Amino acid sequence: MQNETLKSGFENLGLDYTDEIEEKFNKYKELLLDWNKKINITRIESDEEIYIKHYLDSVILLDSSNKTMNKKIIDVGTGGGFPGLPLKIVNDNFKLTLLDSLRKRTDFLKLVSDELKLKDVEVIHGRAEDFGQDIKYREKYDICVSRAVAPLNILSEFCLPFVKVGGYFAAYKSENISEEIVESNAAIEKLGGKIIDIKTIKIPNSDIARKIVIIEKIKKMENMYPRKAGTPAKKPL
């Protein structure tokens, strides 16, 4: 019997829900709960909350225009793999990189990728500021996503270095961000970006509304950005 929370949520978002997708999400949940006993991956531990606040929240970015597209995507500060892994489970065409600064979490993410038999998934351990200066990763991605908890001006310095000109950074934010947007505009411009859309999407089967800020990379970034590890948070643009 299919999981009704996920099935109805996917239908609400216009996404296909298959037995294979359900199997992968269930296996992911089992691994998440098992590892969560050993390391702190998530505060959310009930099945229903995992389905809504991790899985459905992650995939709200997908719609008919991108649910099958073949793009290079990086998830910065991915934590337990959100939103990157659910996006990959739904759209296997994505070539996904997961970046996190905690070794135990990246070990977990490698295990999940292997157990779910996901192709084209790279897991890297380190700081966004360091990898953003690495020519192998700098301005190499079509899309960067992040659900990390940081003000948008700081998050943009972590994330925009990975995005190629013409690509996009999608920042998952909470509902009340109007002031944060105003305070971030100058920093985003300095980093070669421009806010082109702010989507408000209700997470299915919940009363939570998520804001997704879409920032287009409109010009190459100056070499000085991102600044060295720790500086963006201590001295925000």
Backbone torsions as a table, in degrees:
resi	resn	phi	psi	omega
1	MET	NA	132.9	-175.4
2	GLN	-75.1	153.4	177.7
3	ASN	-71.3	112.4	-173.9
4	GLU	-67.5	-34.3	180.0
5	THR	-62.6	-48.2	180.0
6	LEU	-70.6	-44.0	-177.4
7	LYS	-59.0	-49.0	-179.0
8	SER	-68.8	-35.5	177.2
9	GLY	-62.9	-43.9	178.2
10	PHE	-63.8	-43.4	179.0
11	GLU	-60.4	-41.4	178.5
12	ASN	-59.8	-35.2	-178.2
13	LEU	-89.6	-3.4	-179.5
14	GLY	76.4	28.1	-178.7
15	LEU	-108.5	146.7	176.8
16	ASP	-72.9	139.8	178.1
17	TYR	-123.9	115.9	-175.8
18	THR	-117.7	167.0	177.1
19	ASP	-61.3	-36.9	-179.8
20	GLU	-64.8	-42.7	177.6
21	ILE	-63.1	-44.6	179.2
22	GLU	-60.9	-42.5	-179.8
23	GLU	-60.4	-42.1	-179.6
24	LYS	-67.6	-42.7	178.4
25	PHE	-64.5	-38.2	178.3
26	ASN	-65.2	-43.4	178.8
27	LYS	-63.7	-41.7	177.7
28	TYR	-58.5	-45.6	-179.1
29	LYS	-62.5	-42.7	179.2
30	GLU	-60.8	-44.8	179.6
31	LEU	-65.8	-40.6	179.8
32	LEU	-60.7	-47.9	-178.6
33	LEU	-68.1	-36.0	179.4
34	ASP	-66.9	-48.6	-178.9
35	TRP	-70.7	-26.6	-178.6
36	ASN	-65.2	-20.3	176.4
37	LYS	-72.2	-25.6	-175.9
38	LYS	-97.8	-40.7	179.7
39	ILE	-132.8	154.6	-176.9
40	ASN	-82.1	99.2	178.6
41	ILE	-100.6	-42.5	-177.3
42	THR	-149.1	148.4	173.7
43	ARG	-84.3	-14.4	-177.6
44	ILE	-86.6	119.9	-174.1
45	GLU	-126.7	-8.7	177.3
46	SER	-84.9	145.2	-178.7
47	ASP	-54.4	-48.0	-175.3
48	GLU	-61.9	-40.6	179.0
49	GLU	-68.5	-36.1	176.0
50	ILE	-61.4	-44.7	-179.8
51	TYR	-59.9	-42.5	-173.8
52	ILE	-86.2	-52.7	-170.2
53	LYS	-84.5	-14.6	174.6
54	HIS	-110.7	-56.4	-173.3
55	TYR	-73.3	-57.7	-177.9
56	LEU	-66.1	-38.0	177.2
57	ASP	-59.9	-39.0	-179.0
58	SER	-67.1	-42.0	-170.3
59	VAL	-87.6	0.6	179.8
60	ILE	-63.2	-15.3	177.6
61	LEU	-70.7	-22.1	-174.1
62	LEU	-84.5	141.3	173.5
63	ASP	-150.5	-170.9	-174.7
64	SER	-60.8	-24.1	-176.8
65	SER	-80.9	-20.3	-174.2
66	ASN	-133.6	3.1	-173.8
67	LYS	-73.5	-10.7	175.1
68	THR	-127.0	3.1	-174.0
69	MET	-65.8	149.4	-178.8
70	ASN	-102.0	98.2	-175.5
71	LYS	-136.7	157.0	171.8
72	LYS	-87.6	126.6	-173.9
73	ILE	-133.1	139.6	177.2
74	ILE	-125.5	137.5	177.6
75	ASP	-110.3	112.4	-174.7
76	VAL	-96.4	128.5	-176.7
77	GLY	67.9	45.9	-167.5
78	THR	-70.2	-20.6	178.8
79	GLY	62.5	-116.1	179.4
80	GLY	-84.8	12.6	177.6
81	GLY	103.2	16.2	-175.7
82	PHE	-109.6	130.3	7.6
83	PRO	-92.4	-0.7	-168.6
84	GLY	-57.0	-51.8	-175.2
85	LEU	-65.9	-44.2	175.1
86	PRO	-60.1	-37.1	176.5
87	LEU	-61.0	-40.9	-179.8
88	LYS	-69.5	-38.5	179.1
89	ILE	-61.4	-38.9	-179.2
90	VAL	-78.8	-40.8	179.3
91	ASN	-119.3	93.7	-176.1
92	ASP	-70.8	-8.5	178.4
93	ASN	-75.2	-20.2	178.8
94	PHE	-61.7	137.0	168.5
95	LYS	-97.1	109.5	-165.2
96	LEU	-108.6	135.1	168.6
97	THR	-116.8	132.5	177.0
98	LEU	-112.2	124.7	-178.3
99	LEU	-119.5	127.3	175.4
100	ASP	-147.7	151.6	-174.3
101	SER	-89.4	-4.7	-178.2
102	LEU	-108.1	120.3	-175.6
103	ARG	-58.0	-41.7	-178.5
104	LYS	-62.6	-35.4	178.6
105	ARG	-70.7	-39.3	179.4
106	THR	-68.9	-32.4	173.7
107	ASP	-61.0	-42.9	178.0
108	PHE	-61.9	-44.7	-177.3
109	LEU	-65.5	-36.0	175.8
110	LYS	-64.0	-42.0	178.7
111	LEU	-62.3	-46.2	179.8
112	VAL	-60.0	-45.9	-180.0
113	SER	-59.0	-41.8	179.3
114	ASP	-68.1	-47.3	-176.5
115	GLU	-64.6	-34.5	-179.8
116	LEU	-86.9	-1.5	179.3
117	LYS	54.2	46.5	178.6
118	LEU	-86.4	130.1	178.5
119	LYS	-90.8	160.9	175.2
120	ASP	55.3	45.1	173.8
121	VAL	-120.8	122.7	176.1
122	GLU	-112.9	131.2	178.1
123	VAL	-112.6	124.6	180.0
124	ILE	-123.7	139.9	-179.4
125	HIS	-104.3	124.0	177.4
126	GLY	158.6	-173.1	-178.3
127	ARG	-92.9	141.5	178.4
128	ALA	-59.1	-37.0	-177.9
129	GLU	-63.2	-34.6	179.8
130	ASP	-74.8	-46.9	-178.2
131	PHE	-70.8	-26.6	177.2
132	GLY	-67.1	-18.0	176.2
133	GLN	-98.7	-2.9	-177.8
134	ASP	-84.7	123.7	-174.3
135	ILE	-62.5	-21.1	178.2
136	LYS	-69.0	-26.2	-174.9
137	TYR	-116.3	-23.8	-173.6
138	ARG	-67.2	124.3	178.3
139	GLU	52.2	43.0	-179.7
140	LYS	-112.8	-1.4	-172.2
141	TYR	-114.0	144.6	175.4
142	ASP	-74.2	-37.5	-175.4
143	ILE	-139.4	135.4	168.1
144	CYS	-116.0	135.4	174.6
145	VAL	-122.0	152.0	174.6
146	SER	-157.7	133.7	174.1
147	ARG	-111.9	13.1	-177.7
148	ALA	-64.0	148.0	-177.9
149	VAL	-90.0	98.8	177.2
150	ALA	-159.6	149.6	175.7
151	PRO	-57.5	149.9	-171.7
152	LEU	-61.6	-33.6	179.1
153	ASN	-65.5	-38.3	177.9
154	ILE	-72.1	-46.1	-179.0
155	LEU	-59.8	-36.1	179.9
156	SER	-65.7	-35.2	177.7
157	GLU	-71.5	-28.0	174.4
158	PHE	-72.3	-38.7	-165.4
159	CYS	-101.3	-40.8	-175.8
160	LEU	-61.8	-28.1	176.9
161	PRO	-58.3	-24.5	-177.8
162	PHE	-83.1	-16.3	-170.8
163	VAL	-90.0	130.6	177.2
164	LYS	-74.6	158.4	177.0
165	VAL	-61.2	129.6	-175.4
166	GLY	95.4	-8.7	177.5
167	GLY	-92.8	-174.3	-171.6
168	TYR	-136.7	146.7	169.6
169	PHE	-111.7	123.0	178.3
170	ALA	-109.6	110.5	-178.3
171	ALA	-100.0	119.2	177.0
172	TYR	-80.9	116.6	-176.7
173	LYS	-128.1	167.0	177.0
174	SER	-80.3	179.1	-169.2
175	GLU	-68.9	-39.2	-172.2
176	ASN	-95.2	85.6	-173.9
177	ILE	-126.4	10.7	-174.7
178	SER	-58.5	-42.6	179.7
179	GLU	-67.4	-40.0	179.1
180	GLU	-61.9	-39.4	178.2
181	ILE	-61.0	-48.6	-179.5
182	VAL	-58.6	-44.2	-177.2
183	GLU	-73.1	-13.2	-176.2
184	SER	-102.3	-14.4	-172.6
185	ASN	-56.8	-44.3	-178.0
186	ALA	-64.8	-41.6	179.5
187	ALA	-64.3	-44.1	-178.9
188	ILE	-61.9	-42.0	178.3
189	GLU	-63.1	-42.6	179.6
190	LYS	-60.9	-30.5	-177.3
191	LEU	-90.9	6.8	175.9
192	GLY	88.7	13.0	-176.8
193	GLY	-112.3	170.3	176.5
194	LYS	-151.2	128.5	176.7
195	ILE	-69.7	122.9	-179.2
196	ILE	-112.5	-15.1	180.0
197	ASP	-162.5	149.0	170.7
198	ILE	-129.2	105.7	-177.0
199	LYS	-88.6	136.8	171.2
200	THR	-110.6	115.6	-176.2
201	ILE	-127.5	126.7	177.7
202	LYS	-78.2	129.7	175.8
203	ILE	-71.7	121.3	-177.6
204	PRO	-55.6	149.2	178.1
205	ASN	62.9	27.0	178.2
206	SER	-150.1	173.9	173.1
207	ASP	-107.3	21.3	-178.0
208	ILE	-92.8	128.6	174.0
209	ALA	-106.8	128.1	-178.5
210	ARG	-104.9	137.5	171.9
211	LYS	-100.2	133.2	173.0
212	ILE	-119.6	117.1	-179.6
213	VAL	-91.1	120.6	-179.5
214	ILE	-101.0	117.2	-179.2
215	ILE	-115.0	123.0	177.0
216	GLU	-90.0	139.3	174.5
217	LYS	-85.9	109.6	-172.9
218	ILE	-102.0	-13.7	175.9
219	LYS	-153.6	159.4	-180.0
220	LYS	-62.3	148.4	-177.3
221	MET	-86.6	144.8	174.9
222	GLU	-62.4	145.0	-175.4
223	ASN	-60.1	-23.6	-176.9
224	MET	-71.2	-14.0	179.7
225	TYR	-107.5	142.7	-3.0
226	PRO	-73.3	151.1	176.3
227	ARG	-72.3	171.4	-172.4
228	LYS	-61.4	156.0	-174.3
229	ALA	-49.6	129.1	178.9
230	GLY	98.3	-26.9	-175.7
231	THR	-68.3	-43.9	-178.7
232	PRO	-56.4	-37.9	-179.9
233	ALA	-75.7	-36.5	-177.9
234	LYS	-78.3	-37.0	-178.4
235	LYS	-129.6	74.0	-176.3
236	PRO	-60.8	147.1	176.4
237	LEU	-66.3	NA	NA
